[in-house]
Amino acid sequence: MASIHDDVAEFALLLTRLKERTDRSYAALARRVGVHASTLHRYCSGEAVPQDFAGVERFAVLCGASPEERMELHRRWVMADAARQGPRPSPARQAPAPRTSASAAASIASAGGAASAVSASGSGPAVEAPGPNPPRGRHPGPNPAGGRHPGPIPVAARRPRRRPVRSAAPAASLVAVLLGLTASAAGPPSTPAPLTWAVNSHTPGLFGCGESYVVAKPPGQVPPPPYTEDIAAWAASQRAVHGGTTGVRITLQGRSSAAVVLEALHVRVTSRATPASGRGSVYSLSDGCGAAIVPRFFSVNLDAHQPLARSMPGDNNGVGRPIPAIDFPYRVSLREPEVLVVSSRNESCTCDWYLDLDWSSQGRTGTVRIDDHGRPFRSASTIGMRGYRYDRVYHRPGGWVPVPAADMAATGD
């Protein structure tokens, strides 16, 4: 917990120092960055961590940060973002858990049943438990009925019959042997992948302007666009599906100081359906973004028969050095995390998809599946659908207003 707090605190401290260089207020800077003043203040105080770096870099440029300072700021943001989300164990492809075959299960069940029968009844006739024996050679107490005992009770009559008990050890040994053989057949358990990852598929989009969602509700029942950090909760509450584009940010980090090489990223489409009519409307969360700084990213065309993750350059709007495209391989470790940005687009289908990331480290290789917390990502086409955006200028205090199809397409990433 201390390391998590330290990473977030160091990032917030660097933001605060940059803010102190300018005489602009939080409100003035927030308008230029494209966030609310309260949100920017939370970033600088360490109460929250931005979900994407584009806004952070705009903030740094406004505060006069040098290229070296922006690089350090990016490193601090990656560490703080990874600490805030927490490491997620990688669902590496592992050997299946030991399964008991039908014959082995039957043998174990029969052996267990035999052991139970032996321990409960043995092999001889059942007898009652003996009561307390009187002392040898003496008569028992007086007969309550007034009679007299016929004489001393023979020793053989007084001695209780032993209950025949047979040890259940052979049956238990058989069970242990069968279980051992079954586990050995399955092979030794595989070790976890040497990296962790965290994913966020509800981001402000590649350009930081906000993405669009398909919601099966009329405008009067859809709440206003949320703050950036609340997009996931807003989408879940409305059962919203990404419309047209889907931005996915993946934070990867090694488990130790050993380098982990990220070899390749594969796109897997699990379902491709024709968009149904009457599936809802498109709601744009864009609230304006100005001149956005676009990071390098991987572009995915889900309409293709075999979608590929293509490396694309970023766009810094002429500020600083160009942002070139960098294809695989990448390298991560415990102190050198990496953020991969993926942007998908589809126009002809409602697609369910996920990503496979190949890795290698210290002679080991493997693949981790990157998805939406156990479920595939879902992206829906918006072609032919009615679109809305939220207007706070002409419809105070705010309301959803229709957007022409051409304008709606222009707001996409």
Secondary structure, 3 states (H helix, E strand, C coil): CHHHHHHHHHHHHHHHHHHCCCCCCHHHHHHHHCCCHHHHHHHHHCCCCCCCCHHHHHHHHHCCCCHHHHHHHHHHHHHHHHHHHCCCECCECCCCCCCCCHHHHHHHHHHHHHHHHHHHHCCCCCCCCCCCCCCCCCCCCCCCCCCCCCCCCCHHHHCCCCCCCCCCHHHHHHHHHHHHHHHHHHCCCCCCCCEEEEEECCCCCCCCCCCEEEECCCHHHCCCCCCHHHHHHHHHHCCCEEECEEEEEEEEEECCCCCEEEEEEEEEEEEEECCCCCCCEEEECCCCCCCCCECCEEEEECCCCCCEEEEECCECCCCCCCCCCCCCCEEECCCCCEEEEEEEECCCCEEEEEEEEEEEECCEEEEEEECECCECEEEECCCCCCEEEEECCCCCCCEEEEECHHHHHHCCC
